């Protein structure tokens, strides 16, 4: 395997020689595991032929010559600052223009350019990587072996495609699995597999971002009339084809600049800019009329129809995306009640639940004083012996008049009203108090992005831990990528301080947010928690299984624990254990239990797949927070 090293410092070249000379070969199994090769094969057959260049232009010439000779480089390690010649960014751009297959590793101790800036000129994203100076031998060895192996696999696949055109579908599937990367994972996480339109996650994110900008806009929800009849009479393949055809129709008829998403089933979401309700109704009418057409589906003429509800979001008024979707959905239901194939505009009279929501928000303010809150604890178990290593603390609220209220309802309300600080402090204090009764397990506590952004966040947590007489090492702080993405520099400093104090850091719901290799390398983390939606989809969707395996391999390669949430079946547990997830959590082992029952589990220390705390999958809905 040929490797190009570009750096203006002779001492750095000596360091690369030490890394790549073949005298030291730790972590041989890491690259094999990361890219799916059997661990016992290793990379013993890889020998690096190294070409050293001290300036960017020299490196560009070397790449051009290598391509012309039919002996291209697999990987190039490139420094950023190389006076007096061209810098690393320009070097990477010119090399990429000459060789689209080479893997580029940017190696620097400075930050003249962001990864995004380099990626724009030297992409694609799955062929450009980053190492910080000073680097370690293992880091360079691992990167070189892994990328050489991948480069070799990519070339083998390309040759196979040319020779075996009749098997192109199979080869594309293998290529997709081998070339799964950050960009593909993000696309899968935010796009509908059937239509390739944005999904509910992307739609809510786009709606949130639009709400932060000035100007009026419209949020609409649309679903098909008599879609079930198509599924029942022609089958699900025909139903899928109809969904694709309708999605294409909606995208073609939507106003310029509109976002169209498939929210699930036969339901679509749309938002676009306008302050004119008549224009909004006319635009939605045009979409509904276009959907009321005859589609040729698998040789059958299928007559379709649609109903639509919309809500105007005026400048200066509340723009909560969840509320907008809820109000559009109520208008959609009104359209269906009105005879279908029509458009209805939301008005306050439709919102019967609005008063209830406000009542819940007001009641939450008194919930702590009235002792209406409690904590439930769900075990986190090790993959091998099923040892209980920790418990996730989950808040519950039961009122005398309404009974149990879902955390999915009152936690967002607490965030909106900034009661989340008082609620979060109550959760942490009671979780720490319960920690004293466990023989050694840690407690995992979720923190809202609003809490995380407080200037005294670290000091507040440490003060409460000290007063509780707890050890920081037994406290795991769960945050989402949203919390760290809003202000990356502040987040990096905060997480570093927490780690220095001994706290454990878990990145929650990984795979659904702004997941990136750059974020994972930059922030001080202990483990990744795979979002339950991917675990649930493992048995049905190839994409979900690919994401789960990629996250596990990524976590292990970076020395991070990987916790799989929402494990409900033995087959899921077995698949996750084989894939290498370090820890499991879900109803298969135990539902969230009261504090007294958690103490009993903690003393027992181990769970079993057939234990008394195992719950049937039907109980899973809504038990997350």
N, C-alpha and C positions, 0 to 999 in steps of 0.2 A: 504494500500500500504506500502510495507516494504522498508525502506531507510537505507543504510549503510553510516556512516560518519567516515572517516579515517583521523585523525590529531593528532599530538603529543602534541598540546597545549590545556590544559584544558579550557582556556578562549574561544578558538574557538568553542569547543563543547557547551559551554554555549550560544554562539551566534547562533549556529544552533538550539538549543532548543527554543530560542526566535523566530527564523524564522519559525519553523515548528510545534510549539505547537498548532496552530490553533486559537490563540487569536486574530491575525490580519490577515484579508483576503482581502487586496486590489488586484486589477487586476484579479479578478476571471474570468472575461470574456475574458481576453487576450489569455489564453491557448485554451479556447473553440473556439475562433475566428481563432487562428493560425492553429488549426487542424480540422476545419470544423464543429464543433459541434454547435448546436443552442445556441445563446448567453444566452437565458433565462434559459437554463439548469444549466449553471455554473459548478462549481466543488465542490459544497457543500457536496457531498457524499464522498469525498476523506478524509480519516483519515490516517495519517502517523504513522506507527510503526517504531521507530527509534532504530538502533543498533549502539552504539558508540565503535570505536576501536582506540587505540592510536598508534599502530604500523602496518606496512604493513603485516607482517606474521600473526598477529592476524586477520586482515581483510580477508586475503586469506582463513584462516581456517573457518571463519564465513560464507563466500560464499559457501565453499565446504559443510559445515554442512547444510546450508539452502537448497541447491540443493538436498541433500540426503533426507531431511525431506519433500520435495515437497512444500516448502514455500520459493521460491527464492526471492532475492531482485530485485526491479524494477530499482532503481537508486543508484549509489555509488558516493559520493562526496569525492575526494581524494586529499590530500595535496601532494606537490612534495618533500619537505625536511622533513624527519622524522628520524633524527638520534636517536639511533645508528643503527637501522635496515635498511631494504631495502627501497629505495626511492620510490616516487610515480609512476615513470615510470615503474619500475619493478613490483610494486604492481598491477598497471593497466594491465600489460602483463599477470601476473598469474591469475588475476580475469577473464580476457577475455578468457583465455584458459579453465577455469572452467565453465564459463557461457557466451555463445555467445549472449544471449539476453539482458543482463543487459546494461543500459545506464550509461556511465562513465562521470563524470563532474570533470575536473581537476581544482582545486582551489589553486591558488598560487600568491604570490606577487613577485616571482622571475622568471627568465627565464633560468633555467638550461638546459631545453630542449625546442626545437621548437615544435609547434603543429604537424609539419610533422613527427618529430622523434617519438613523442608519438603515433601518428596515425599509424605509420608503425608496431608497436608492439601491439597496443591495439585497432586497427580498428575493424570494418569498420568505415568510416568517418561519417556515419549518426548515429552512436551510441556513439560518443565521443564529448564532449562539453567543454567549457572553461569559467571560471569566475575568475576575478582578485580580490586579496585581497588588501585593505579591501572591503568586499562585503556589499551590503545593504539588508535589510529584504525583500523588494519587489523582488529583483533580485533572491534570493534563492527560495522564495515562487513560483514565476512564473516558474522558471526552474523545480522545483520539481513537481509542479502540471502538467505542460505541458508534461514532460517526463513520469510521471506515467500514465497519460491518454493515451499517445502513446504506452507505454509498454502494457497496458491493451488491447488496440485495436489490437496490433500485436499478442498477445496471442489468442484473440478471432478469428482473421482471420486464424491463424494456425489450431485451433480446427475445424473451419468451413471447411477448405480444406480437413482435414482428414475425416470428416463426409459426405461431399457433393462433392465427386470426380467428379460427372457428371457436376458440375457447376464451374469447376476449372478456366475456361476462365474468368467468371465474377468476381470470387474472386481475380484472378491475377490483373485484371484491378483496382479493389478497392485497392488492396495492393500497386500497383504502384502509385496510387494517394495519399494514406496515407503515403507512404514511400518516396515520392518525397523529394529530399535533394540536397545538393550542388553538389555531384558527379553526380547524375542523370541529374540535370539541365545543368551542364557543358557538359555532354555527348550528350544531346539532342541539345544543342546549337552548337556543333561542329561535329555532325555526321548526315548523311543522314538517314531519317526515313525509307526509302524503303530498302536500302541495308546495313545499319549500317556501311558503309564506311565513312571515313572523308569527310566533306563537303567543300564548297569553303572557308569558314572562316578558318577552320583548315588547308586547303591546303596552303592558303596564309601565314598563321602563320608559318607553317613548312618551306615554301619556303624562308621566311624572315630569319628564324633562320639558314637555310642551307647557305644562301648567306653571312652570317657573318663569316662562317668558311672558312678555306683555301681549295684549291683544286677545280678542275673543276667538273661540274655536268651538267646534261641534264634535261631540262624541256620539257615535251611533252603534247599535248592535242589530245584527240581522241574522235570522235563521230561516231555513227552508221549510216550506209547507209540504206535508205529505212525504217527507223524506223516508220515514219508516216504511211506507208502502213500497218504495223502490227497493229497499234492502230486503223486505220480506218476499217480494215477488221475483226479483231478478238476481238477488244475492248480493253479498257484501262487495264483491269485485265491481259490480255495476254501481253500487253506492259510492265506492271510492272514486270511480271514474267520474261520477256526477259531481262529487265534491271538488275534484280538480277542475272540471269544466266551469262550475259556478265560480270558483275562486278566480279563474282567469277572466271571467266575465265581469266580476266586481272590480277587479284591478283595472280593467279597460275602461269602465264607466265611471270610476271614482274621480272626483275633482283633482286637478293637478296639485301635486304635493301631498296628497292624502296618504296616510298609512293604513294599509289593509292587512289584517291578521286573522288567522284561523284560531279561534279561542278554544275549540274542541268540538267534537261531533259535527253537527251541521251548523254551528254557530260562528259568526264572523264579527269582528270589531273593526270600526273605521273611525278615524278622526281627521279633520281638516280645518283649515282656517276660514272663518267668515264671521261677520257680526250681523248678518242678515238672515233671520229665521226663514224667510220665504225662499231665499237661495238654498238654504240648508235642506228644507223640505223638498224643493224641486230636484236637488242633487240626489237625495235618497230615493225619491220617486223614480228617477231615471234608472237607478240601480235596480230597484224592485221590478220595474217594467222589463228591464233586460233579462232578469232572472226568470220572469214569467214567459219563458220561451220553450220551444221543443228542442231537446238535445239528443244527438245521435250517440247513444251509449251502448257500446258492444253490439252494434247492429240493431238496437231497439230504439224506437222513437219515444223519448221520455219527456212528458210535459212537467215542467217544474214551476214553482212559485216561491215567493219569499215574503216575509213580514219584517218591518223595521221600526225601531224606536230610537229616538235621538234626544239629546239634552244639550242646550246651549250653555256654554261656559263664558259668561261675560267678564270683561276686564274688571279687576278689583274684587271679584267674588271668590268664594271658596273653590279650590281646584283639586281637591283630593281625588286621586285616580280611582280609588275603590268606590267612593261615593258616586263619581261620574258613571262608572260601569253599572253600579246598582240602579241608579236612576234611569239610565238608558235601558236596562233590562226591564224595569217596571213599565216604561213606555212601550217596549217590545211586547210585553204580555198584554198590555192594553190593545195594541194593534191586532194581536191574535184574537182577543175577545171581540174585537170589532168586525170580525169576518175574514181576517187574514188578507194577504196580498195588498197591504196598505202601510202607511207611515203614520206614526203618532209622535207628538212632541211631549216631553215630560213636563208636568206641572206639579206644584206642591201638593195638590190634592191626591196625587198618586202615592205619595210617600207616607203611608201609614206607619212605617217603621221608624220614621225620623224622630218622632217624639220618644219612642222607646229607647232609641240610641242615646238621646240626650239624657234620659232618665238614668240609663246605665252609667254614663259618664259622671253624672252628679253623684250617684251612689258609690262609685269607685272612690271618690274623695273621702268617704266615711268608712270604707270597708276595713281599713287597718284599725281604726279606733273601735269598730264594732266587733273585731275579732272574727271577721267573715272569711279571711284568707287562710289558706293552708298550703303546705308543700307536699308534693308526691315525689318519690324518688324511683328512677328506673336504672337498673344495674347496667354497667358496662363490663363485658366479660372478655377475657383473653381468648384468642382463637384456638389454642391447643387444649389446655386443661379446663377451659371455661371458668377460670378463676375470676371472681368478682374483684376488679381493680378499682372501681369507682362507681359513683351514682350521679346521674344528671338530676338536678333539682328543677322541678316543674311546678309552677304556681297554679293554684286552684282557687276559685271564688264561688262560694255558695251563699245565696241571699235568702232571707226568710220568705220573701214574696215571689221571687222568680226562680228559686232553686239554683242549680248549678249553671253558671254562665261560662261559655267557652273562652279560653285564653285568646283564641283567634278573633274574638270580638273585643274583649276589654283591654288587651295589651296594645293594639293599634290606637284605641281611644286614649290610653294613658300616654302614648307617645305624642299624640296630637295636642293633648292638654298639658303636657310637661309634668303630669303626675308620675311619669316613668321614673323620675329620680327617687321619689318617696317609695314607690313600689319596688324599684330595684334595690334600694337600701334595706327594705324589709326582707326581701328574698335572701339577700346575702347574709344578713344577721341571723336569720333562722336556719339557713343552710349551715353556717359556721357553728351554730349552737348544736345542731344535730351531728356534726362531724366528730365531736368529742366522744360520741357513743360507739364509734366504729373502730375496729382494731387496727386499721392502717390504710383503708381505702381513701381515695380522694373524692371531693365533691366538685362537680362541674356545673358552673352557673352561667346562664346566658346573659349577655349585656347588650342593650340597645345601642345603635349608632349614636343616638342622642346622648346617652350616658357616656359613651366612649369619648365624645368630643368635649366633655367638661375639662376645664383647665386643671382642676385638682383631682382628676380621676384616679391617678396612681396613689396619691397621698390619702384619699378617702378610703380606698380599698385596704391599703396597708394599715391604716388606723383601725379599721373595723376588725381586721385579722388579728392585730395585736391585742385589742380589747377582748376578743373571743379566746385568746390563748391558743390560737391555731398556728400551724406551720404553713408558710406560703407554698411549700412543695406539695401540700395536700389540697391545694385549691387550683382548679382548672378554669380559666377564663375563656368562655366561648364567644367569639365575635364573628360577624359575617363580613364578606368582602366589601359590602357597601360601607361599613364603618371605617375601613382603612383606605378605601379608594378616594373618598371625598377630599382628604388632605393627607397625601401619602407621606410627606415629610414628618408631619406631626404624629401620624400613626406609627411610623418606623421608630421614632424616638420614644413614644409611649410604650410600645411593645418591648423595646430594648430595656427600658427601665423595669418593667414588670418581670422580664426574664432574669435580670440581674438580682432582683429581690427574691427570686426562687419560684415565682408562679409558673404554672403550666399554661400554654397558649394553644387553643384549638381553633382552627378556621372552620366555621360551621357552614352547612349547606353548600359544600364545595362543589363546583361544577355548574351552578346556576347563576353566578354573578359575573364578576370581572376577572375570572380565573386567568392567570398568566404565570409562566415560568419566572418572569421578571419579578412579579409580586412575591412569589414563594421564596425566591432567593433573597429578596431585599428585606423581608420582614422576619422577625424572630418568632418562629413557630415551633411547636412540638408535634402537632398532629393535624391531619386533615379529616374532616367528617364528611363522608359521601352523602349527598342528599338522598332522602328516602325515595324520591320519585324515580331515580335511576335504579335503585335496588328493586323496586316494585316492577319496573319494566324489563328486568334482566331476562325473564323467561319468555317474554313476548316480542321484544324488539332487539334486533341485532345491534342497533346504535347504542342502546342503554348498556348492554353487556360490554361493548367496546369502550364506552366511557368509563365504566367501573374498573375494567382491567387496566386502562391507561392511568387512571388516578392512583390505583394501588401500586403499579410499577413506578410511577413518578415519585410517590411518597417514599417507597423503599429506596429508590436510587438516591434521594436527597436525605436519607436518614431520618425520615419523619414517620410517626405512627399513622395508621389509617384506620379510622373507626367507621364501620358501615352501620348506618341507622336504618330503622324500619325493617329489620329482619323478621319475617313472619313464618317462613316455612323451612323445613329441614333441608330442602333442596337448595334454597338460597344460602343457608348457612354453610352447607358443604361446598358450594361453588365459591363462596367468598373465602373460605379457609384454604381451598386449593389455590385460588388466585393470589393469596398472600396477605389478605387484610389482617392487621395486627389485633384488632378488637371488633366485637360485634355488640349490637344493642337492638332490642326490639321485643315484640310481643311473643316471639318464639321462646324467649327465656323468661321474661316477666313483664307484665304491664307496670306502669308507674304505681307504686304502692305507698301507703301512709308511712309516717316516720317509724312507728313501732315495728311494722313489718319489715321495713328496710334494715332496722337493727338486727332482726333475726337473720336476714339474708347475709348481712355483713359478718355476723359471727359464724355462719355456715361456711362462708368464703368461696364456695364453689356452686355452680349451677349445673343442671343437666338438661339435655334436649327433651327429656320426658318428665321434668320436675313438676311439682305441684303448682308452680307459679307460671307455667306455660299457659298462654291464653290463645284461644282460637283466632284465626285471621279476621273473623267477622267483627271482633271487638276493636280493631285497630283505628277506625275512623275518628279523627278529631282529638287524639290523645296526646298530641305533640307538646303543647305548652300549657 
